[in-house]
Amino acid sequence: MDVKDVADRALLPDEASITMLQAESRSPMPHLAIDIGGSLIKLVYYSRNGDWLPEDNKIWSSKESLGVSNGETNHPLSEGRLHFAKFETSKINDCIEFIQSKQLHVGGQHHEVPSKNKIVIKATGGGAFKFTDLFKEKLGILLDKEDEMDCLVAGANFLLKAVQREAFIYMDGQKEFVQIDHKDLYPYLLINIGSGVSMIKVDGDGKFERVSGTSVGGGTFWGLGRLLTKCQSFDELLELSRVGNNRVIDMLVGDIYGGTDYAKIGLSSTNIASSFGKAISVDKELEDYNPEDISRSLLRMISNNIGQIAYLNALRYGLKRIFFGGFFIRGHAYTMDTISVAVHYWSKGEAQAMFLRHEGFLGALGAFTSYERHGFDDLMVHQLTQLCPRRESCSEDILHSAPHRDVNEEKTIDCNVFTS
């Protein structure tokens, strides 16, 4: 397989980016972090655009120290960008070829290890253990493993603190960004929907507890969907669901009550009484159902289940803020709408589901910010929190119903970080 083809396929449409301005420091900037899950590999990598002085464009020394801008400084800046890319874990060799083609591993941080000049890359997820020998063999790098839950929380906290217009609600086809008060961020419930689902109560930076979870997640959707529809990819399955009709397969309350509501207990005739309930018919076999309808029903079943369990855990701990992340969502309108309706229904309107623009990269971002945990990470989050972006160059009205297009595509956020 041609390396350029691998890189091109990964970049479009599976890459998104955040532009940031980072003052150069004494230590080399880490270029890459990896989150290797059961279904997907997520990459976050950094590229620097160039250094300048605001007035005379002189190249500046890397020996400067960092400070927080007041908006009126002429201190030198260094512009860079965080990129995001994903690959199927089953095609891990494509990921390795992509890293090789862009030489991302060469820019990795060097640590003190027994063998000199070994390149060490931050990695998280179960695959960081499973594929450690493969990365060493193919790229000559060592994977410095970071705890998966630590990275998920660190990535979510980073986005909620550092990136404006990151969190939003989605209901009835309408997206509305939520203003996050950093002083009142905690506690919140983080729902990470990967192959399985983890539900994490976050009380602060590095303070969290995994309070629940479910094995019915993205891997369930992909696995059952592949068996039932013969789809070859997650995105293909999502595309089918976009045009499907779950009522052909799901048994509704109205199907049981002759088209009427069960008003006494508050059930509408359109409420789902049994997911896949109509498939019990002896007159139909699998081939008699449209793959689009099967995909739609499956997506709704899993999304409803996750939304309900999430709210019950929020209720258990008295939490009003519920953030959903993970690549299961992918900015897909029907998924977000189903989760939102489930949370709204079970909470009787008292709680809202909130989503993140960079939902699928929480673990990879957390691993990336773990470089120099008490230096680079704290500093960057602090500075980007303090400063308002000069501009946000993005298409905020990207259609969420197009699953083949990454919701984070074409987004950039510029911030000033300066030297003193």
Backbone hydrogen bonds, N-H to C=O, Kabsch-Sander energy under -0.5 kcal/mol:
donor,donor_aa,acceptor,acceptor_aa,energy
6,V,2,D,-1.7
7,A,3,V,-2.4
8,D,4,K,-2.8
9,R,5,D,-2.3
10,A,6,V,-2.0
11,L,7,A,-2.1
12,L,8,D,-1.8
14,D,9,R,-0.6
15,E,11,L,-1.0
16,A,84,F,-1.4
17,S,408,N,-0.8
18,I,82,L,-2.7
20,M,80,G,-2.8
22,Q,20,M,-0.6
22,Q,78,S,-3.1
33,A,44,V,-2.1
34,I,122,K,-2.0
35,D,42,K,-2.7
36,I,34,I,-0.5
36,I,124,T,-2.6
37,G,35,D,-0.8
37,G,40,L,-2.7
41,I,87,F,-3.5
42,K,35,D,-3.0
43,L,85,A,-3.1
44,V,33,A,-2.3
45,Y,83,H,-1.8
46,Y,31,H,-1.9
47,S,81,R,-2.4
49,N,79,E,-2.8
50,G,79,E,-1.3
52,W,77,L,-2.0
57,N,53,L,-1.6
64,E,61,S,-0.9
67,G,418,F,-1.9
77,L,52,W,-2.2
79,E,50,G,-2.2
80,G,20,M,-3.2
81,R,47,S,-3.0
82,L,18,I,-3.2
83,H,45,Y,-3.3
83,H,81,R,-0.5
84,F,16,A,-2.9
85,A,43,L,-1.8
86,K,14,D,-0.5
87,F,41,I,-2.2
89,T,39,S,-2.5
91,K,88,E,-1.8
92,I,89,T,-1.2
94,D,91,K,-1.5
95,C,91,K,-1.1
96,I,92,I,-2.3
97,E,93,N,-2.3
98,F,94,D,-2.0
99,I,95,C,-2.4
100,Q,96,I,-2.4
101,S,97,E,-2.7
102,K,98,F,-1.7
103,Q,99,I,-0.5
103,Q,100,Q,-0.7
104,L,99,I,-1.9
106,V,103,Q,-0.5
107,G,103,Q,-0.7
107,G,104,L,-0.6
108,G,105,H,-1.3
111,H,118,K,-0.6
113,V,111,H,-1.0
116,K,114,P,-0.6
118,K,115,S,-1.1
119,I,140,G,-0.7
120,V,109,Q,-1.7
121,I,142,L,-2.6
122,K,32,L,-0.7
123,A,144,D,-2.3
124,T,34,I,-2.2
127,G,36,I,-2.5
128,A,125,G,-1.6
129,F,126,G,-1.3
130,K,126,G,-1.9
131,F,127,G,-2.8
132,T,129,F,-0.7
135,F,131,F,-2.1
136,K,132,T,-1.6
137,E,133,D,-2.5
138,K,134,L,-2.8
139,L,135,F,-2.1
140,G,135,F,-0.7
140,G,136,K,-0.9
141,I,135,F,-1.2
142,L,119,I,-2.7
144,D,121,I,-2.8
144,D,142,L,-0.7
145,K,143,L,-0.9
146,E,123,A,-3.1
151,C,147,D,-2.1
152,L,148,E,-2.2
153,V,149,M,-2.2
154,A,150,D,-2.4
155,G,151,C,-2.8
156,A,152,L,-2.1
157,N,153,V,-2.9
158,F,154,A,-2.3
159,L,155,G,-2.1
160,L,156,A,-2.6
161,K,157,N,-2.0
162,A,158,F,-3.1
163,V,159,L,-1.8
164,Q,162,A,-0.6
166,E,163,V,-0.6
168,F,355,F,-2.2
169,I,176,E,-2.7
171,M,174,Q,-2.1
174,Q,171,M,-1.8
176,E,169,I,-2.4
178,V,167,A,-2.6
180,I,178,V,-0.6
181,D,179,Q,-0.6
182,H,180,I,-0.8
184,D,181,D,-1.7
185,L,182,H,-0.8
188,Y,202,V,-1.8
189,L,321,R,-2.5
190,L,188,Y,-0.5
190,L,200,I,-3.2
191,I,189,L,-0.6
191,I,323,F,-3.3
192,N,190,L,-0.7
192,N,198,S,-2.6
193,I,191,I,-0.7
193,I,325,G,-3.1
194,G,192,N,-0.9
194,G,196,G,-2.5
197,V,214,T,-2.6
198,S,192,N,-2.1
199,M,212,S,-2.6
200,I,190,L,-2.9
200,I,198,S,-0.5
201,K,209,E,-3.0
202,V,188,Y,-3.1
202,V,200,I,-0.7
203,D,201,K,-0.6
203,D,207,K,-2.9
204,G,207,K,-1.2
207,K,204,G,-1.7
208,F,206,G,-0.6
209,E,201,K,-2.0
211,V,199,M,-1.8
211,V,209,E,-0.9
212,S,199,M,-1.6
214,T,197,V,-1.6
217,G,195,S,-0.5
217,G,215,S,-1.1
218,G,194,G,-2.4
219,G,195,S,-1.6
220,T,195,S,-0.7
221,F,217,G,-2.0
222,W,218,G,-2.5
223,G,219,G,-2.9
224,L,220,T,-2.6
225,G,221,F,-1.8
226,R,222,W,-2.2
227,L,223,G,-1.9
228,L,224,L,-2.5
229,T,225,G,-2.4
230,K,226,R,-1.7
231,C,225,G,-0.6
237,L,233,S,-1.7
238,L,234,F,-2.3
239,E,235,D,-2.4
240,L,236,E,-1.9
241,S,237,L,-1.9
242,R,238,L,-1.4
243,V,239,E,-0.6
243,V,240,L,-1.2
244,G,241,S,-0.8
248,V,245,N,-1.3
249,I,246,N,-1.4
250,D,246,N,-3.5
251,M,274,S,-2.8
252,L,250,D,-0.6
253,V,271,N,-2.6
254,G,269,S,-2.6
255,D,252,L,-0.5
256,I,252,L,-0.9
256,I,253,V,-0.8
257,Y,253,V,-2.3
259,G,254,G,-4.0
260,T,257,Y,-1.3
262,Y,267,L,-2.6
263,A,261,D,-0.7
265,I,262,Y,-1.1
266,G,263,A,-1.2
267,L,262,Y,-2.2
268,S,266,G,-0.6
271,N,268,S,-1.5
273,A,251,M,-2.3
273,A,271,N,-0.6
274,S,251,M,-2.3
277,G,274,S,-2.0
278,K,249,I,-2.6
279,A,249,I,-0.6
279,A,276,F,-1.3
280,I,277,G,-1.1
281,S,278,K,-1.4
284,K,281,S,-0.9
288,D,285,E,-2.0
289,Y,286,L,-1.8
294,I,290,N,-2.0
295,S,291,P,-2.5
296,R,292,E,-2.0
297,S,293,D,-2.4
298,L,294,I,-2.5
299,L,295,S,-2.5
300,R,296,R,-2.2
301,M,297,S,-2.5
302,I,298,L,-2.2
303,S,299,L,-2.4
304,N,300,R,-2.7
305,N,301,M,-1.9
306,I,302,I,-2.3
307,G,303,S,-2.5
308,Q,304,N,-2.4
309,I,305,N,-2.3
310,A,306,I,-2.5
311,Y,307,G,-2.1
312,L,308,Q,-2.4
313,N,309,I,-1.9
314,A,310,A,-2.2
315,L,311,Y,-3.0
316,R,312,L,-1.9
317,Y,313,N,-1.6
318,G,314,A,-0.5
318,G,315,L,-0.8
319,L,314,A,-3.0
322,I,320,K,-0.6
322,I,352,Q,-0.8
323,F,189,L,-2.8
324,F,354,M,-3.1
325,G,191,I,-3.2
326,G,359,E,-2.2
328,F,193,I,-1.7
329,I,326,G,-1.4
330,R,326,G,-0.7
332,H,329,I,-2.3
333,A,400,H,-1.0
336,M,332,H,-2.4
337,D,333,A,-2.8
338,T,334,Y,-2.4
339,I,335,T,-2.4
340,S,336,M,-2.6
341,V,337,D,-2.5
342,A,338,T,-2.2
343,V,339,I,-2.4
344,H,340,S,-2.6
345,Y,341,V,-2.9
346,W,342,A,-2.5
347,S,343,V,-1.8
348,K,344,H,-0.5
348,K,345,Y,-0.8
349,G,344,H,-2.3
350,E,347,S,-1.3
352,Q,320,K,-0.8
354,M,322,I,-2.6
355,F,168,F,-3.4
356,L,324,F,-0.9
357,R,166,E,-1.9
359,E,356,L,-1.3
361,F,358,H,-1.6
362,L,359,E,-0.7
365,L,361,F,-2.7
366,G,362,L,-2.5
367,A,363,G,-2.3
368,F,364,A,-2.2
369,T,365,L,-2.6
370,S,366,G,-0.6
370,S,367,A,-0.7
371,Y,368,F,-1.3
373,R,370,S,-1.0
375,G,372,E,-3.2
377,D,371,Y,-0.7
377,D,372,E,-1.1
378,D,373,R,-0.6
379,L,375,G,-2.2
380,M,376,F,-2.6
381,V,377,D,-2.3
382,H,378,D,-2.2
383,Q,379,L,-2.6
384,L,380,M,-2.8
385,T,381,V,-1.7
386,Q,382,H,-1.7
387,L,383,Q,-1.4
390,R,414,D,-1.0
393,S,412,T,-0.9
394,C,392,E,-1.2
396,E,394,C,-1.0
398,I,395,S,-1.3
402,A,399,L,-1.2
405,R,402,A,-1.9
406,D,13,P,-0.6
406,D,404,H,-0.5
409,E,406,D,-2.0
411,K,408,N,-1.5
412,T,393,S,-0.9
414,D,391,R,-1.5
417,V,415,C,-0.6
418,F,67,G,-0.7
419,T,76,P,-0.6
420,S,65,S,-1.8
